[in-house]
Amino acid sequence: MTAVVESLADGVVVAKRNLIKIKRVPELLVFTTIQPIMFILLFAYVFGSAIDVPGIDYREFLMAGIFAQTVVFGATFTGAGIADDMQKGIIDRFRSLPMSRSSVLIGRTASDVVLNLLSVTVMSLTGLVVGWRIRTSVLEAIGGFLLLLAFAYALSWVMAYIGLIVPTTEVVQNASFIVLFPLTFIANTFVPIEGFPTVLRVIAEWNPVSTLTQGVRELFGNTSPALPPADVWSLQNPVLYTTFWIIGILVVFVPVATRQYRRAAST
């Protein structure tokens, strides 16, 4: 128990260090928030005019997908940050300090949750401007935001592992883009999946980004009875299915990333 408390305390210190770094490089936060705002405006006013979702305004349908895409891509900051620290020798400096080895990863992932929270806040305000509204209770709305942040936190541990096994931040960003871009587009993030070709539709139905998006839509009340009901378990129970993914990712990648960090820090 004492070791856990010490790891968490050290993790808070590392998280504070990462947040101070963002404060000193405000351009990072600016560009992090500008991208989702651009997506909201482009899809709402450019593509939205050509996309018809029965029974619901497209802007309300869109927001959950933008939220999901942003937190998924936001997880890459964890991998890039760790790869950058490895490249610059910061990890070697951490090794010389009397601190828990796992605290570096705990602090890195925790600070990126704060960054994702800021991005989600900016997106929410932008969404309200373009006409998006939450149609459910306060508790359900909070549940929607927590589901987004929890999924982002779990995915950040995957990116932490990737950041420890690749040589540079550029490799992290390029490799992540190759995987995450199709993951967020072969999904119900921006359009209903009923019109997808059969193979892509099956992938989209079981894609955790789809269930994250659908779960958030339901928790925000941005759904429509005019849309065909889901006929697969994953989309019938999107919050539960996404929660299974969150738990599974954490169970696998927290120990795997921690073990890889110990190996990387000892070489």
TORDREN-59192 format. One line per field, with one value per residue (C-alpha): residue number from 0; residue in three letters; x, z, y. Coordinates in Angstrom, 2 decimals, padded with zeros to 5 digits. Each point is the difference from the previous one (the first is absolute). Layout:
resi = [NUM / ...]
resn = [Ala / ...]
px = [X / ...]
pz = [Z / ...]
py = [Y / ...]
***
This chain:
resi = [0 / 1 / 2 / 3 / 4 / 5 / 6 / 7 / 8 / 9 / 10 / 11 / 12 / 13 / 14 / 15 / 16 / 17 / 18 / 19 / 20 / 21 / 22 / 23 / 24 / 25 / 26 / 27 / 28 / 29 / 30 / 31 / 32 / 33 / 34 / 35 / 36 / 37 / 38 / 39 / 40 / 41 / 42 / 43 / 44 / 45 / 46 / 47 / 48 / 49 / 50 / 51 / 52 / 53 / 54 / 55 / 56 / 57 / 58 / 59 / 60 / 61 / 62 / 63 / 64 / 65 / 66 / 67 / 68 / 69 / 70 / 71 / 72 / 73 / 74 / 75 / 76 / 77 / 78 / 79 / 80 / 81 / 82 / 83 / 84 / 85 / 86 / 87 / 88 / 89 / 90 / 91 / 92 / 93 / 94 / 95 / 96 / 97 / 98 / 99 / 100 / 101 / 102 / 103 / 104 / 105 / 106 / 107 / 108 / 109 / 110 / 111 / 112 / 113 / 114 / 115 / 116 / 117 / 118 / 119 / 120 / 121 / 122 / 123 / 124 / 125 / 126 / 127 / 128 / 129 / 130 / 131 / 132 / 133 / 134 / 135 / 136 / 137 / 138 / 139 / 140 / 141 / 142 / 143 / 144 / 145 / 146 / 147 / 148 / 149 / 150 / 151 / 152 / 153 / 154 / 155 / 156 / 157 / 158 / 159 / 160 / 161 / 162 / 163 / 164 / 165 / 166 / 167 / 168 / 169 / 170 / 171 / 172 / 173 / 174 / 175 / 176 / 177 / 178 / 179 / 180 / 181 / 182 / 183 / 184 / 185 / 186 / 187 / 188 / 189 / 190 / 191 / 192 / 193 / 194 / 195 / 196 / 197 / 198 / 199 / 200 / 201 / 202 / 203 / 204 / 205 / 206 / 207 / 208 / 209 / 210 / 211 / 212 / 213 / 214 / 215 / 216 / 217 / 218 / 219 / 220 / 221 / 222 / 223 / 224 / 225 / 226 / 227 / 228 / 229 / 230 / 231 / 232 / 233 / 234 / 235 / 236 / 237 / 238 / 239 / 240 / 241 / 242 / 243 / 244 / 245 / 246 / 247 / 248 / 249 / 250 / 251 / 252 / 253 / 254 / 255 / 256 / 257 / 258 / 259 / 260 / 261 / 262 / 263 / 264 / 265 / 266]
resn = [Met / Thr / Ala / Val / Val / Glu / Ser / Leu / Ala / Asp / Gly / Val / Val / Val / Ala / Lys / Arg / Asn / Leu / Ile / Lys / Ile / Lys / Arg / Val / Pro / Glu / Leu / Leu / Val / Phe / Thr / Thr / Ile / Gln / Pro / Ile / Met / Phe / Ile / Leu / Leu / Phe / Ala / Tyr / Val / Phe / Gly / Ser / Ala / Ile / Asp / Val / Pro / Gly / Ile / Asp / Tyr / Arg / Glu / Phe / Leu / Met / Ala / Gly / Ile / Phe / Ala / Gln / Thr / Val / Val / Phe / Gly / Ala / Thr / Phe / Thr / Gly / Ala / Gly / Ile / Ala / Asp / Asp / Met / Gln / Lys / Gly / Ile / Ile / Asp / Arg / Phe / Arg / Ser / Leu / Pro / Met / Ser / Arg / Ser / Ser / Val / Leu / Ile / Gly / Arg / Thr / Ala / Ser / Asp / Val / Val / Leu / Asn / Leu / Leu / Ser / Val / Thr / Val / Met / Ser / Leu / Thr / Gly / Leu / Val / Val / Gly / Trp / Arg / Ile / Arg / Thr / Ser / Val / Leu / Glu / Ala / Ile / Gly / Gly / Phe / Leu / Leu / Leu / Leu / Ala / Phe / Ala / Tyr / Ala / Leu / Ser / Trp / Val / Met / Ala / Tyr / Ile / Gly / Leu / Ile / Val / Pro / Thr / Thr / Glu / Val / Val / Gln / Asn / Ala / Ser / Phe / Ile / Val / Leu / Phe / Pro / Leu / Thr / Phe / Ile / Ala / Asn / Thr / Phe / Val / Pro / Ile / Glu / Gly / Phe / Pro / Thr / Val / Leu / Arg / Val / Ile / Ala / Glu / Trp / Asn / Pro / Val / Ser / Thr / Leu / Thr / Gln / Gly / Val / Arg / Glu / Leu / Phe / Gly / Asn / Thr / Ser / Pro / Ala / Leu / Pro / Pro / Ala / Asp / Val / Trp / Ser / Leu / Gln / Asn / Pro / Val / Leu / Tyr / Thr / Thr / Phe / Trp / Ile / Ile / Gly / Ile / Leu / Val / Val / Phe / Val / Pro / Val / Ala / Thr / Arg / Gln / Tyr / Arg / Arg / Ala / Ala / Ser / Thr]
px = [000.00 / 002.85 / 001.63 / -003.27 / -000.42 / 003.59 / -000.49 / -003.14 / 001.72 / 002.95 / -002.43 / -001.65 / 003.39 / 000.71 / -003.47 / 000.60 / 003.28 / -001.75 / -002.74 / 002.58 / 001.66 / -003.30 / -000.26 / 003.46 / -000.82 / -003.52 / 000.15 / -000.48 / -003.33 / -001.07 / 000.53 / -001.50 / -003.26 / -000.07 / -000.13 / -003.28 / -001.55 / 000.89 / -001.57 / -003.20 / -000.32 / 000.91 / -002.37 / -002.80 / 000.00 / 001.69 / -000.66 / -003.05 / -002.00 / 000.38 / -000.51 / -003.52 / -000.59 / -003.71 / -001.72 / 002.90 / 001.98 / 003.36 / 001.88 / -001.33 / 000.78 / 003.50 / 001.22 / 000.41 / 002.11 / 002.20 / 000.42 / 001.00 / 002.42 / 001.68 / 000.64 / 001.24 / 002.51 / 000.78 / 001.41 / 002.93 / 001.39 / 000.85 / 002.11 / 001.61 / 000.78 / 001.64 / 001.97 / 001.19 / 001.09 / 001.85 / 001.72 / 001.08 / 001.24 / -002.69 / -000.80 / 003.64 / -000.33 / -003.12 / 001.98 / 002.45 / -002.80 / -001.43 / -003.38 / -002.20 / 000.64 / -003.73 / -000.59 / 001.39 / -002.71 / -002.68 / 000.88 / 000.21 / -003.39 / -001.65 / 001.24 / -001.34 / -003.43 / 000.10 / 000.96 / -002.88 / -002.34 / 000.98 / -000.55 / -003.42 / -000.96 / 000.95 / -001.87 / -003.08 / -000.08 / 000.51 / -002.77 / -002.41 / 000.77 / -000.84 / -003.23 / 000.90 / -001.94 / 000.01 / -003.54 / 000.40 / 000.59 / 003.11 / 001.09 / -000.33 / 001.95 / 002.77 / 000.00 / 000.52 / 003.01 / 001.46 / -000.34 / 001.95 / 002.79 / 000.19 / 000.39 / 002.65 / 001.85 / 000.01 / 001.20 / 002.78 / 001.56 / 000.12 / 001.74 / 002.34 / 001.15 / 000.46 / 001.97 / 002.40 / 000.74 / 000.46 / 003.01 / -001.55 / -003.17 / -000.42 / -000.28 / -002.62 / -002.08 / 000.25 / -000.67 / -002.92 / -001.55 / 000.11 / -001.97 / -002.25 / -001.14 / -001.85 / -001.12 / -001.86 / -001.42 / -001.12 / -002.51 / -003.23 / 001.90 / -001.16 / -002.66 / -002.39 / 001.57 / -003.08 / 001.28 / 003.47 / 001.07 / -000.57 / 003.59 / 000.50 / -003.36 / 000.92 / 003.32 / -001.78 / -002.59 / 002.68 / 002.43 / 000.37 / 000.06 / -003.49 / -001.30 / 001.70 / -001.71 / -003.37 / 000.27 / 000.76 / -002.87 / -002.41 / 001.30 / -000.32 / -003.41 / 001.22 / -001.73 / -003.00 / -002.82 / -000.09 / 003.37 / -000.08 / 000.47 / 003.32 / -000.07 / 003.37 / 000.73 / 002.84 / -002.17 / -002.99 / 002.18 / 002.58 / 000.90 / 000.53 / 001.97 / 002.22 / 000.56 / 001.17 / 002.50 / 001.22 / 000.54 / 001.61 / 002.44 / 001.04 / 000.41 / 002.28 / 001.95 / 000.61 / 002.30 / 001.38 / 000.90 / 001.43 / 002.16 / 001.20 / 000.84 / 002.15 / 001.83 / 000.49 / 001.14 / 002.53 / 001.78]
pz = [000.00 / 000.86 / -003.38 / -001.78 / 001.90 / -000.76 / -003.70 / -000.12 / 001.85 / -002.39 / -002.90 / 001.12 / -000.06 / -003.53 / -001.15 / 001.38 / -001.89 / -003.26 / 000.55 / 000.72 / -003.29 / -001.80 / 001.74 / -001.24 / -003.54 / -000.48 / -003.73 / 000.82 / 001.69 / -002.70 / -002.85 / 002.04 / 000.35 / -003.46 / -001.83 / 001.57 / -000.44 / -003.71 / -000.26 / 001.67 / -002.31 / -003.16 / 000.60 / 001.37 / -002.76 / -003.00 / 000.09 / 002.22 / -002.77 / -002.08 / 002.79 / 001.12 / 003.23 / 000.39 / 003.01 / 001.38 / -000.88 / -001.41 / 002.34 / 003.02 / -001.64 / -000.82 / 003.40 / 001.63 / -002.96 / 000.23 / 003.74 / -000.61 / -002.82 / 002.01 / 003.14 / -002.09 / -001.87 / 003.23 / 001.44 / -002.43 / 002.15 / 002.63 / -002.38 / -001.59 / 003.39 / 001.30 / -003.21 / 000.24 / 003.61 / -000.96 / -002.91 / 002.08 / 002.95 / 002.43 / 000.89 / 001.01 / 002.35 / 001.54 / 000.58 / 002.22 / 002.27 / 002.97 / -001.66 / -001.08 / -003.52 / -000.79 / 001.13 / -003.28 / -001.98 / 002.58 / -000.13 / -003.79 / -000.53 / 002.74 / -001.45 / -003.41 / 001.54 / 001.08 / -003.55 / -001.39 / 002.52 / -001.25 / -003.60 / 000.81 / 001.80 / -003.00 / -002.34 / 002.21 / -000.12 / -003.78 / -000.34 / 001.98 / -002.38 / -003.11 / 001.48 / 001.93 / 003.21 / 002.76 / 000.26 / 003.10 / 003.73 / 001.59 / 001.31 / -003.42 / -001.58 / 002.59 / -000.78 / -003.68 / 000.69 / 002.46 / -002.59 / -002.50 / 002.48 / 001.26 / -003.54 / -000.74 / 003.21 / -000.90 / -003.53 / 001.37 / 001.62 / -003.43 / -001.35 / 002.99 / -000.93 / -003.63 / 001.10 / 001.89 / -002.91 / -002.87 / -000.46 / -000.68 / 000.41 / -003.79 / -000.09 / 002.78 / -001.86 / -003.38 / 001.37 / 002.10 / -002.95 / -002.16 / 002.64 / 001.55 / -003.19 / -001.42 / 003.51 / 000.37 / -003.54 / -000.33 / 002.70 / 000.61 / 000.97 / -002.89 / -001.90 / 000.77 / -000.83 / -001.67 / -003.44 / 000.48 / -002.09 / 001.91 / 001.12 / 001.12 / 001.76 / 002.06 / 000.94 / 000.94 / 002.10 / 002.24 / -000.16 / 003.54 / -001.46 / -001.39 / 003.36 / 001.78 / -002.41 / 000.33 / 003.78 / 000.20 / -002.39 / 002.23 / 003.18 / -001.59 / -001.52 / -003.56 / -001.51 / -002.27 / 000.00 / -003.80 / -000.33 / -000.44 / 003.35 / 000.52 / -000.58 / 001.61 / 003.71 / -000.04 / -001.22 / 002.06 / 003.13 / -001.04 / 003.46 / 001.40 / -003.05 / 000.11 / 003.72 / -000.71 / -002.47 / 002.51 / 002.69 / -002.43 / -001.36 / 003.50 / 001.22 / -002.93 / -000.61 / 003.49 / 000.96 / -003.54 / -000.25 / 003.53 / -000.78 / -003.23 / 001.84 / 002.48 / -002.86 / -001.87 / 003.12 / 000.88 / -003.36]
py = [000.00 / 002.38 / -000.65 / 000.79 / 003.27 / 000.98 / -000.79 / 002.14 / 002.86 / -000.12 / -000.22 / 003.24 / 001.71 / -001.29 / 001.05 / 003.49 / 000.15 / -000.92 / 002.59 / 002.70 / -000.96 / 000.66 / 003.36 / 000.93 / -001.14 / 001.40 / -000.68 / -003.70 / 000.70 / 002.45 / -002.46 / -002.84 / 001.92 / 001.60 / -003.34 / -001.25 / 003.45 / -000.16 / -003.47 / 001.21 / 003.01 / -001.92 / -002.88 / 002.20 / 002.61 / -001.68 / -003.75 / 000.31 / 001.62 / -003.18 / -002.56 / -000.81 / -001.92 / -000.88 / 001.51 / 002.03 / 003.10 / -001.07 / 002.32 / -001.87 / -003.34 / 001.26 / 001.16 / -003.42 / -001.10 / 003.09 / -000.59 / -003.62 / 000.83 / 002.75 / -002.06 / -002.93 / 002.16 / 001.88 / -003.23 / 000.29 / 002.82 / -002.60 / -002.05 / 003.05 / 001.52 / -003.15 / -000.52 / 003.61 / -000.48 / -003.17 / 001.73 / 003.01 / -002.06 / 001.17 / -003.61 / -000.49 / 002.95 / -001.52 / -003.20 / 001.88 / 001.22 / -001.94 / -000.53 / -002.87 / -001.25 / -000.23 / 003.61 / 001.37 / -001.78 / 000.79 / 003.69 / 000.07 / -001.63 / 002.09 / 003.28 / -000.97 / -000.59 / 003.66 / 000.99 / -002.05 / 001.61 / 003.44 / -001.09 / -001.45 / 003.21 / 002.13 / -002.36 / 000.12 / 003.78 / -000.06 / -002.58 / 002.18 / 002.87 / -002.07 / -001.37 / -003.16 / -000.63 / -002.63 / -001.40 / -002.18 / 000.50 / 001.44 / -003.40 / -001.60 / 002.86 / -000.41 / -003.72 / 000.79 / 002.21 / -002.53 / -002.78 / 002.11 / 000.79 / -003.59 / -001.34 / 002.63 / -000.93 / -003.70 / 000.73 / 002.22 / -003.09 / -001.65 / 003.09 / 000.05 / -003.50 / 001.05 / 003.07 / -002.28 / -002.33 / 002.48 / 002.27 / 003.42 / 002.05 / 000.09 / -003.78 / 000.10 / 002.55 / -001.73 / -003.48 / 001.22 / 001.83 / -003.13 / -001.94 / 002.65 / 001.73 / -003.03 / -000.96 / 003.30 / 000.08 / -003.64 / 000.78 / 001.88 / 003.13 / 002.18 / -001.94 / -002.88 / -003.36 / -001.53 / 001.04 / -001.53 / -003.00 / -003.24 / -000.57 / 003.59 / 000.01 / -003.06 / 001.59 / 003.22 / -001.82 / -001.52 / 002.90 / 001.44 / 003.51 / -000.66 / -001.17 / 002.88 / 002.39 / -001.73 / -000.15 / 003.71 / 000.78 / -001.90 / 001.61 / 003.46 / -000.77 / 000.57 / -003.02 / -000.39 / -002.60 / 000.41 / -001.74 / -003.80 / -001.78 / -001.73 / -003.76 / -000.84 / -000.31 / 002.52 / 002.89 / -001.10 / 000.31 / 002.60 / 001.30 / -003.50 / -001.16 / 003.09 / -000.51 / -003.56 / 001.41 / 002.59 / -002.63 / -002.44 / 002.58 / 001.07 / -003.58 / -000.80 / 003.19 / 001.41 / -002.92 / -000.35 / 003.71 / 000.03 / -003.02 / 001.58 / 003.21 / -001.91 / -001.67 / 003.27 / 001.85 / -002.71 / 000.00]
***
